[in-house]
Amino acid sequence: MIWIAVAAGGALGSLARHGVNVLVAGRVGRSLPYGTAFVNIVGCVLIGLLAGLVASDRWPMTDAVRAFLFVGVLGGFTTFSSLGLDTFALLREGAYPTAFWNVAGQVGLGLAAVVGGFRLGSFPAR
């Protein structure tokens, strides 16, 4: 059941992300990735809000609902929100160096991986 919840939520989150990107690009253009920035920030607000509601016991969630919302909907909408929540959890635990390296490592290595993948994909065939 959890796998179905994740799949359904992921489909909704992905559709929402695409819709936001199309809407934002139609209003402000594509000179900068405003749609992606908007999705990432909104996703972070939403995951923080949900995590706060769960942590304060104001919204008890079943495992299926949690998987649907956190992994599915928000994961499909933006995984950047998961990076933010994981880093926030590290900061709350006082693991400041780990939090720093979590962000620096994922952003830096992610960018390097995009560059490497691009180079592999665009390498001339013989």
DSSP file (Angstrom, degrees, kcal/mol; ACC not computed):
  #  RESIDUE AA STRUCTURE BP1 BP2  ACC     N-H-->O    O-->H-N    N-H-->O    O-->H-N    TCO  KAPPA ALPHA  PHI   PSI    X-CA   Y-CA   Z-CA
    1    1 A M     >        0   0    0      0, 0.0     4,-2.2     0, 0.0     5,-0.1   0.000 360.0 360.0 360.0 -37.5    0.0    0.0    0.0
    2    2 A I  H  >  +     0   0    0      1,-0.2     4,-2.6     2,-0.2     5,-0.2   0.900 360.0  53.6 -64.3 -39.5    2.8    2.4    0.8
    3    3 A W  H  > S+     0   0    0      1,-0.2     4,-2.4     2,-0.2    -1,-0.2   0.890 109.3  48.6 -62.8 -38.3    4.4    1.9   -2.7
    4    4 A I  H  > S+     0   0    0      2,-0.2     4,-2.8     1,-0.2     5,-0.2   0.899 110.3  51.7 -67.0 -40.5    1.0    2.9   -4.2
    5    5 A A  H  X S+     0   0    0     -4,-2.2     4,-2.5     2,-0.2    -2,-0.2   0.915 111.3  47.4 -62.1 -43.0    0.8    5.9   -2.0
    6    6 A V  H  X S+     0   0    0     -4,-2.6     4,-2.7     2,-0.2    -2,-0.2   0.923 113.4  48.2 -64.4 -44.4    4.3    7.0   -3.0
    7    7 A A  H  X S+     0   0    0     -4,-2.4     4,-2.1     2,-0.2    -2,-0.2   0.927 114.0  45.7 -63.5 -45.4    3.5    6.5   -6.7
    8    8 A A  H  X S+     0   0    0     -4,-2.8     4,-2.0     1,-0.2    -2,-0.2   0.928 115.8  46.1 -64.5 -44.7    0.2    8.4   -6.6
    9    9 A G  H  X S+     0   0    0     -4,-2.5     4,-2.8    -5,-0.2    -2,-0.2   0.891 110.6  53.6 -64.6 -39.2    1.7   11.2   -4.6
   10   10 A G  H  X S+     0   0    0     -4,-2.7     4,-2.6    -5,-0.2     5,-0.2   0.888 107.3  51.1 -62.9 -39.7    4.7   11.4   -6.9
   11   11 A A  H  X S+     0   0    0     -4,-2.1     4,-2.2     2,-0.2    -1,-0.2   0.930 112.7  45.7 -63.0 -44.4    2.5   11.7  -10.0
   12   12 A L  H  X S+     0   0    0     -4,-2.0     4,-2.4     2,-0.2    -2,-0.2   0.920 113.7  49.0 -64.7 -43.6    0.5   14.6   -8.3
   13   13 A G  H  X S+     0   0    0     -4,-2.8     4,-2.5     2,-0.2    -2,-0.2   0.898 111.4  49.1 -63.7 -41.1    3.7   16.3   -7.2
   14   14 A S  H  X S+     0   0    0     -4,-2.6     4,-2.4     2,-0.2    -1,-0.2   0.905 111.5  49.1 -66.0 -41.5    5.3   16.0  -10.7
   15   15 A L  H  X S+     0   0    0     -4,-2.2     4,-2.5    -5,-0.2    -2,-0.2   0.909 111.8  49.5 -63.0 -41.0    2.2   17.4  -12.4
   16   16 A A  H  X S+     0   0    0     -4,-2.4     4,-2.6     2,-0.2    -2,-0.2   0.915 110.1  50.7 -64.2 -42.8    2.1   20.3   -9.9
   17   17 A R  H  X S+     0   0    0     -4,-2.5     4,-2.5     1,-0.2    -2,-0.2   0.936 112.2  46.6 -61.6 -45.9    5.8   21.0  -10.5
   18   18 A H  H  X S+     0   0    0     -4,-2.4     4,-2.5     1,-0.2     5,-0.2   0.911 111.9  51.5 -63.1 -41.7    5.3   21.1  -14.3
   19   19 A G  H  X S+     0   0    0     -4,-2.5     4,-2.5     2,-0.2    -1,-0.2   0.911 110.7  47.6 -61.5 -43.0    2.2   23.2  -13.9
   20   20 A V  H  X S+     0   0    0     -4,-2.6     4,-3.0     2,-0.2     5,-0.3   0.923 111.4  50.9 -64.4 -44.1    4.0   25.8  -11.7
   21   21 A N  H  X S+     0   0    0     -4,-2.5     4,-2.4     1,-0.2    -2,-0.2   0.914 112.9  45.6 -60.6 -42.7    7.0   25.9  -14.2
   22   22 A V  H  X S+     0   0    0     -4,-2.5     4,-2.0     2,-0.2    -1,-0.2   0.928 114.9  47.8 -65.2 -44.9    4.7   26.5  -17.1
   23   23 A L  H  X S+     0   0    0     -4,-2.5     4,-1.2    -5,-0.2    -2,-0.2   0.936 115.0  44.0 -62.2 -48.3    2.7   29.1  -15.3
   24   24 A V  H >X>S+     0   0    0     -4,-3.0     4,-3.1     1,-0.2     3,-0.5   0.922 112.7  51.5 -65.9 -44.0    5.8   31.0  -14.0
   25   25 A A  H 3X5S+     0   0    0     -4,-2.4     4,-1.5    -5,-0.3    -1,-0.2   0.872 108.5  52.9 -61.8 -35.8    7.5   30.8  -17.4
   26   26 A G  H 3<5S+     0   0    0     -4,-2.0    -1,-0.2    -5,-0.2    -2,-0.2   0.777 116.9  38.2 -69.4 -25.9    4.4   32.3  -19.0
   27   27 A R  H <<5S+     0   0    0     -4,-1.2    -2,-0.2    -3,-0.5    -1,-0.2   0.855 135.1  13.8 -93.4 -39.8    4.3   35.2  -16.6
   28   28 A V  H  <5S-     0   0    0     -4,-3.1     3,-0.4     1,-0.3    -3,-0.2   0.438 100.0-124.0-120.4  -0.7    8.0   36.1  -16.1
   29   29 A G     << -     0   0    0     -4,-1.5    -1,-0.3    -5,-0.5     5,-0.3  -0.243  28.6 -82.1  85.1-176.9    9.8   34.3  -18.9
   30   30 A R  S    S+     0   0    0      1,-0.1    -1,-0.2     3,-0.1    -5,-0.1   0.101  84.8 115.5-116.3  20.8   12.7   31.8  -18.7
   31   31 A S  S    S+     0   0    0     -3,-0.4    -1,-0.1    -6,-0.1    -2,-0.1   0.871  92.3  17.1 -62.1 -35.0   15.7   34.2  -18.4
   32   32 A L  S    S-     0   0    0     -3,-0.2     2,-2.7     0, 0.0     3,-0.3  -0.928  96.3-101.2-128.1 155.7   16.3   32.8  -14.9
   33   33 A P     >  +     0   0    0      0, 0.0     4,-2.3     0, 0.0     5,-0.2  -0.322  60.8 150.9 -77.3  63.1   14.9   29.5  -13.5
   34   34 A Y  H  >  +     0   0    0     -2,-2.7     4,-2.9    -5,-0.3     5,-0.2   0.877  68.0  55.9 -61.7 -38.5   12.2   31.3  -11.5
   35   35 A G  H  > S+     0   0    0     -3,-0.3     4,-2.6     2,-0.2    -1,-0.2   0.923 109.1  45.9 -61.6 -44.7    9.8   28.3  -11.7
   36   36 A T  H  > S+     0   0    0      2,-0.2     4,-2.7     1,-0.2    -1,-0.2   0.921 113.6  49.3 -64.2 -44.2   12.4   26.0  -10.2
   37   37 A A  H  X S+     0   0    0     -4,-2.3     4,-2.4     2,-0.2     5,-0.2   0.921 112.0  48.8 -61.1 -43.9   13.2   28.5   -7.4
   38   38 A F  H  X S+     0   0    0     -4,-2.9     4,-2.8     2,-0.2     5,-0.3   0.933 112.3  48.0 -61.5 -47.0    9.5   29.0   -6.6
   39   39 A V  H  X S+     0   0    0     -4,-2.6     4,-2.8     1,-0.2    -2,-0.2   0.922 112.2  49.8 -60.1 -45.4    8.9   25.2   -6.5
   40   40 A N  H  X S+     0   0    0     -4,-2.7     4,-1.9     2,-0.2    -1,-0.2   0.913 114.2  43.8 -62.4 -43.3   11.9   24.7   -4.3
   41   41 A I  H  X S+     0   0    0     -4,-2.4     4,-2.3     2,-0.2    -2,-0.2   0.930 115.8  46.7 -70.0 -45.0   10.9   27.4   -1.8
   42   42 A V  H  X S+     0   0    0     -4,-2.8     4,-2.7    -5,-0.2    -2,-0.2   0.917 111.8  52.3 -62.3 -42.3    7.3   26.4   -1.7
   43   43 A G  H  X S+     0   0    0     -4,-2.8     4,-2.6    -5,-0.3    -1,-0.2   0.888 109.1  49.9 -60.1 -39.4    8.3   22.8   -1.3
   44   44 A C  H  X S+     0   0    0     -4,-1.9     4,-2.2     2,-0.2    -1,-0.2   0.903 110.8  49.0 -67.0 -41.3   10.5   23.7    1.7
   45   45 A V  H  X S+     0   0    0     -4,-2.3     4,-2.6     1,-0.2    -2,-0.2   0.940 113.8  47.1 -61.0 -46.2    7.7   25.7    3.3
   46   46 A L  H  X S+     0   0    0     -4,-2.7     4,-2.7     2,-0.2     5,-0.2   0.911 112.6  46.8 -65.4 -43.4    5.3   22.8    2.9
   47   47 A I  H  X S+     0   0    0     -4,-2.6     4,-2.5     2,-0.2    -1,-0.2   0.877 114.0  49.4 -68.6 -34.7    7.6   20.1    4.2
   48   48 A G  H  X S+     0   0    0     -4,-2.2     4,-2.4    -5,-0.2    -2,-0.2   0.922 112.0  48.3 -65.6 -43.8    8.5   22.3    7.2
   49   49 A L  H  X S+     0   0    0     -4,-2.6     4,-2.4     2,-0.2    -2,-0.2   0.941 114.6  44.9 -60.6 -49.1    4.9   23.0    7.9
   50   50 A L  H  X S+     0   0    0     -4,-2.7     4,-2.4     1,-0.2     5,-0.2   0.915 113.0  50.1 -63.6 -43.3    4.0   19.3    7.6
   51   51 A A  H  X S+     0   0    0     -4,-2.5     4,-2.9    -5,-0.2    -1,-0.2   0.896 111.4  49.9 -62.5 -39.5    7.0   18.2    9.7
   52   52 A G  H  X S+     0   0    0     -4,-2.4     4,-2.0     2,-0.2     6,-0.3   0.903 110.3  49.5 -64.7 -41.6    6.0   20.7   12.4
   53   53 A L  H  <>S+     0   0    0     -4,-2.4     5,-1.7     2,-0.2     6,-1.6   0.898 115.0  44.2 -64.2 -40.2    2.5   19.6   12.5
   54   54 A V  H ><5S+     0   0    0     -4,-2.4     3,-1.5     4,-0.2    -2,-0.2   0.931 113.5  50.0 -69.2 -45.5    3.6   15.9   12.8
   55   55 A A  H 3<5S+     0   0    0     -4,-2.9    -2,-0.2     1,-0.3    -1,-0.2   0.828 111.4  48.8 -63.7 -32.4    6.3   16.8   15.4
   56   56 A S  T 3<5S-     0   0    0     -4,-2.0    -1,-0.3    -5,-0.2    -2,-0.2   0.392 111.1-121.9 -88.0   4.2    3.8   18.7   17.5
   57   57 A D  T < 5S+     0   0    0     -3,-1.5    -3,-0.2     2,-0.2    -2,-0.1   0.688  80.1 121.8  62.4  19.3    1.2   15.9   17.3
   58   58 A R  S   <S+     0   0    0     -5,-1.7    -4,-0.2    -6,-0.3    -5,-0.1   0.686  81.9  28.8 -82.7 -17.9   -1.3   18.3   15.8
   59   59 A W  S    S-     0   0    0     -6,-1.6    -1,-0.3    -9,-0.1     2,-0.3  -0.677  77.2-163.6-140.6  85.3   -1.5   16.0   12.7
   60   60 A P        -     0   0    0      0, 0.0     2,-0.4     0, 0.0    -6,-0.1  -0.526  16.7-161.6 -68.1 131.9   -0.9   12.4   13.5
   61   61 A M        -     0   0    0     -2,-0.3     2,-0.1    -7,-0.1    -2,-0.0  -0.911  15.6-129.0-119.7 141.8   -0.2   10.6   10.2
   62   62 A T     >  -     0   0    0     -2,-0.4     4,-2.5     1,-0.1     5,-0.2  -0.389  36.8-105.7 -72.8 164.6   -0.3    7.0    9.3
   63   63 A D  H  > S+     0   0    0      1,-0.2     4,-2.5     2,-0.2     5,-0.2   0.876 122.0  53.0 -60.4 -36.9    2.8    5.6    7.5
   64   64 A A  H  > S+     0   0    0      2,-0.2     4,-2.5     1,-0.2    -1,-0.2   0.908 110.5  45.6 -67.2 -41.7    0.8    5.6    4.2
   65   65 A V  H  > S+     0   0    0      2,-0.2     4,-2.7     1,-0.2     5,-0.3   0.909 113.3  50.4 -67.0 -41.9   -0.2    9.2    4.5
   66   66 A R  H  X>S+     0   0    0     -4,-2.5     4,-2.7     2,-0.2     5,-0.7   0.929 112.7  46.2 -61.6 -45.0    3.3   10.2    5.5
   67   67 A A  I  X>S+     0   0    0     -4,-2.5     5,-2.6    -5,-0.2     4,-0.6   0.908 112.6  51.3 -63.9 -42.2    4.7    8.4    2.5
   68   68 A F  I  <>S+     0   0    0     -4,-2.5     5,-3.4     3,-0.2    -2,-0.2   0.938 121.1  31.7 -59.0 -48.7    2.1    9.9    0.2
   69   69 A L  I  <>S+     0   0    0     -4,-2.7     5,-2.8     3,-0.2     6,-0.3   0.959 128.3  32.5 -78.5 -52.8    2.8   13.5    1.3
   70   70 A F  I  <5S+     0   0    0     -4,-2.7     5,-0.4    -5,-0.3    -3,-0.2   0.962 133.4  23.6 -74.6 -52.8    6.5   13.5    2.1
   71   71 A V  I  <<S+     0   0    0     -5,-0.7    -3,-0.2    -4,-0.6    -4,-0.1   0.914 132.9  34.0 -81.7 -44.1    8.0   11.0   -0.3
   72   72 A G  I  ><S+     0   0    0     -5,-2.6     4,-2.7    -6,-0.2     5,-0.3   0.994 126.3  26.2 -76.5 -74.3    5.3   11.1   -3.0
   73   73 A V  I  ><S+     0   0    0     -5,-3.4     4,-2.1     1,-0.2    -3,-0.2   0.956 132.7  34.9 -60.7 -55.3    3.8   14.6   -3.4
   74   74 A L  H  ><S+     0   0    0     -5,-2.8     4,-3.3     2,-0.2     7,-0.3   0.855 117.9  53.3 -72.3 -32.5    6.7   16.6   -2.1
   75   75 A G  H  4 S+     0   0    0     -5,-0.4    -1,-0.2    -6,-0.3    -2,-0.2   0.881 113.7  43.4 -66.3 -37.3    9.3   14.3   -3.6
   76   76 A G  H  < S+     0   0    0     -4,-2.7    -2,-0.2     2,-0.1    -1,-0.2   0.826 116.8  47.6 -73.7 -32.2    7.6   14.6   -7.0
   77   77 A F  H  < S-     0   0    0     -4,-2.1     2,-0.2     1,-0.3    -2,-0.2   0.942 136.1 -27.5 -73.4 -49.4    7.2   18.3   -6.5
   78   78 A T    ><  -     0   0    0     -4,-3.3     3,-0.6    -5,-0.1     4,-0.4  -0.826  38.0-157.1-168.0 126.9   10.8   18.9   -5.4
   79   79 A T  T 3> S+     0   0    0     -2,-0.2     4,-1.8     1,-0.2     3,-0.5   0.604  89.6  82.0 -80.2  -9.9   13.4   16.8   -3.7
   80   80 A F  H 3> S+     0   0    0      1,-0.2     4,-2.3     2,-0.2    -1,-0.2   0.848  84.4  59.6 -59.5 -33.4   15.1   20.1   -2.6
   81   81 A S  H <> S+     0   0    0     -3,-0.6     4,-2.5    -7,-0.3    -1,-0.2   0.866 102.4  52.0 -64.3 -35.1   12.5   20.2    0.2
   82   82 A S  H  > S+     0   0    0     -3,-0.5     4,-2.9    -4,-0.4     5,-0.2   0.905 107.8  51.6 -66.8 -41.0   13.9   16.8    1.5
   83   83 A L  H  X S+     0   0    0     -4,-1.8     4,-2.3     1,-0.2    -2,-0.2   0.922 111.4  48.5 -58.6 -44.1   17.4   18.3    1.5
   84   84 A G  H  X S+     0   0    0     -4,-2.3     4,-2.4     2,-0.2    -2,-0.2   0.919 113.2  45.7 -63.4 -44.5   16.1   21.2    3.5
   85   85 A L  H  X S+     0   0    0     -4,-2.5     4,-2.4     2,-0.2    -2,-0.2   0.917 113.2  49.3 -67.2 -43.3   14.3   19.0    6.0
   86   86 A D  H  X S+     0   0    0     -4,-2.9     4,-1.9     1,-0.2    -1,-0.2   0.915 113.6  46.8 -61.1 -42.3   17.3   16.6    6.4
   87   87 A T  H  X S+     0   0    0     -4,-2.3     4,-2.4    -5,-0.2    -2,-0.2   0.897 110.5  52.4 -67.1 -40.6   19.6   19.6    6.9
   88   88 A F  H  X S+     0   0    0     -4,-2.4     4,-2.6     2,-0.2    -2,-0.2   0.905 107.7  52.3 -60.4 -42.1   17.2   21.2    9.4
   89   89 A A  H  X S+     0   0    0     -4,-2.4     4,-1.5     1,-0.2    -1,-0.2   0.906 109.3  49.5 -61.6 -41.5   17.1   18.0   11.4
   90   90 A L  H  <>S+     0   0    0     -4,-1.9     5,-2.5     2,-0.2     4,-0.3   0.909 110.8  49.9 -63.0 -42.0   20.9   17.9   11.5
   91   91 A L  H ><5S+     0   0    0     -4,-2.4     3,-1.4     1,-0.2    -2,-0.2   0.902 108.0  52.9 -63.3 -41.2   21.0   21.5   12.7
   92   92 A R  H 3<5S+     0   0    0     -4,-2.6    -1,-0.2     1,-0.3    -2,-0.2   0.825 107.9  52.0 -63.5 -30.6   18.4   20.8   15.4
   93   93 A E  T 3<5S-     0   0    0     -4,-1.5    -1,-0.3    -5,-0.2    -2,-0.2   0.513 118.8-113.9 -81.6  -5.1   20.7   17.9   16.6
   94   94 A G  T < 5S+     0   0    0     -3,-1.4     2,-1.6    -4,-0.3    -3,-0.2   0.609  73.6 137.5  82.3  12.3   23.6   20.3   16.8
   95   95 A A     >< +     0   0    0     -5,-2.5     4,-2.4     1,-0.2     5,-0.2  -0.462  18.4 157.5 -89.0  64.3   25.4   18.5   14.0
   96   96 A Y  H  >  +     0   0    0     -2,-1.6     4,-2.5     1,-0.2    -1,-0.2   0.894  68.1  47.8 -62.9 -45.9   26.5   21.8   12.3
   97   97 A P  H  > S+     0   0    0      0, 0.0     4,-2.7     0, 0.0    -1,-0.2   0.918 113.4  49.2 -62.3 -39.3   29.5   20.5   10.3
   98   98 A T  H  > S+     0   0    0      2,-0.2     4,-2.2     1,-0.2    -2,-0.2   0.905 110.6  50.7 -64.5 -40.7   27.4   17.6    9.0
   99   99 A A  H  X S+     0   0    0     -4,-2.4     4,-2.0     2,-0.2     5,-0.2   0.923 111.2  48.7 -61.8 -44.4   24.6   20.0    8.0
  100  100 A F  H  X S+     0   0    0     -4,-2.5     4,-3.0     1,-0.2     5,-0.3   0.949 114.0  44.8 -59.8 -49.9   27.1   22.2    6.2
  101  101 A W  H  X S+     0   0    0     -4,-2.7     4,-2.4     1,-0.2     5,-0.3   0.793 107.5  60.1 -69.1 -27.2   28.7   19.2    4.3
  102  102 A N  H  X S+     0   0    0     -4,-2.2     4,-2.0    -5,-0.2    -1,-0.2   0.947 114.0  35.7 -61.7 -47.8   25.3   17.8    3.6
  103  103 A V  H  X S+     0   0    0     -4,-2.0     4,-2.7     2,-0.2     5,-0.4   0.961 121.7  44.8 -70.5 -52.1   24.3   21.0    1.7
  104  104 A A  H  X S+     0   0    0     -4,-3.0     4,-2.5    -5,-0.2     5,-0.4   0.902 116.7  47.2 -60.8 -41.2   27.8   21.7    0.2
  105  105 A G  H  X S+     0   0    0     -4,-2.4     4,-2.7    -5,-0.3     5,-0.5   0.937 114.8  43.3 -67.7 -47.2   28.2   18.1   -0.8
  106  106 A Q  H  X S+     0   0    0     -4,-2.0     4,-1.6    -5,-0.3    -2,-0.2   0.916 120.7  40.6 -68.3 -41.2   24.9   17.5   -2.4
  107  107 A V  H  X S+     0   0    0     -4,-2.7     4,-2.4    -5,-0.2     5,-0.2   0.954 121.8  41.6 -70.9 -48.4   24.8   20.8   -4.3
  108  108 A G  H  X S+     0   0    0     -4,-2.5     4,-2.4    -5,-0.4    -3,-0.2   0.950 120.6  40.7 -64.5 -50.6   28.5   20.7   -5.3
  109  109 A L  H  X S+     0   0    0     -4,-2.7     4,-2.5    -5,-0.4    -1,-0.2   0.860 114.2  54.9 -67.6 -34.2   28.6   17.0   -6.2
  110  110 A G  H  X S+     0   0    0     -4,-1.6     4,-2.1    -5,-0.5    -2,-0.2   0.930 110.1  45.5 -62.9 -44.6   25.2   17.3   -7.9
  111  111 A L  H  X S+     0   0    0     -4,-2.4     4,-2.4     2,-0.2    -2,-0.2   0.921 113.2  49.9 -64.4 -43.5   26.4   20.1  -10.1
  112  112 A A  H  X S+     0   0    0     -4,-2.4     4,-2.8     1,-0.2    -1,-0.2   0.879 109.8  52.1 -61.7 -37.3   29.6   18.2  -10.8
  113  113 A A  H  X S+     0   0    0     -4,-2.5     4,-3.0     2,-0.2    -1,-0.2   0.880 108.1  50.9 -67.2 -37.9   27.5   15.1  -11.7
  114  114 A V  H  X S+     0   0    0     -4,-2.1     4,-2.7     2,-0.2    -2,-0.2   0.939 112.3  46.8 -62.9 -46.0   25.4   17.2  -14.1
  115  115 A V  H  X S+     0   0    0     -4,-2.4     4,-2.5     2,-0.2    -2,-0.2   0.935 115.0  46.5 -61.0 -46.6   28.5   18.5  -15.8
  116  116 A G  H  X S+     0   0    0     -4,-2.8     4,-2.4     2,-0.2    -2,-0.2   0.921 113.9  47.4 -62.6 -44.6   30.0   15.0  -16.0
  117  117 A G  H  X S+     0   0    0     -4,-3.0     4,-2.8     2,-0.2    -1,-0.2   0.898 111.5  51.2 -62.8 -41.1   26.8   13.5  -17.3
  118  118 A F  H  X S+     0   0    0     -4,-2.7     4,-2.2    -5,-0.2    -2,-0.2   0.925 110.2  48.9 -61.9 -44.9   26.4   16.2  -19.8
  119  119 A R  H  X S+     0   0    0     -4,-2.5     4,-0.6     1,-0.2    -2,-0.2   0.913 112.9  47.5 -63.2 -41.8   30.0   15.7  -21.1
  120  120 A L  H >< S+     0   0    0     -4,-2.4     3,-0.6     1,-0.2    -1,-0.2   0.922 114.7  46.8 -63.2 -43.2   29.4   11.9  -21.4
  121  121 A G  H 3< S+     0   0    0     -4,-2.8    -2,-0.2     1,-0.2    -1,-0.2   0.787 117.4  41.4 -70.6 -27.8   26.1   12.5  -23.2
  122  122 A S  H 3< S+     0   0    0     -4,-2.2    -1,-0.2    -5,-0.2    -2,-0.2   0.361  81.9 125.0-102.7   5.2   27.5   15.0  -25.6
  123  123 A F  S << S-     0   0    0     -3,-0.6    -3,-0.0    -4,-0.6     2,-0.0  -0.464  73.2-104.4 -64.8 130.7   30.8   13.3  -26.3
  124  124 A P        -     0   0    0      0, 0.0     2,-0.2     0, 0.0    -1,-0.1  -0.320  32.2-128.4 -61.5 134.3   31.1   12.8  -30.0
  125  125 A A              0   0    0      1,-0.1    -3,-0.0    -3,-0.1     0, 0.0  -0.511 360.0 360.0 -77.4 150.8   30.4    9.2  -31.2
  126  126 A R              0   0    0     -2,-0.2    -1,-0.1     0, 0.0     0, 0.0   0.442 360.0 360.0 -88.0 360.0   33.0    7.6  -33.4
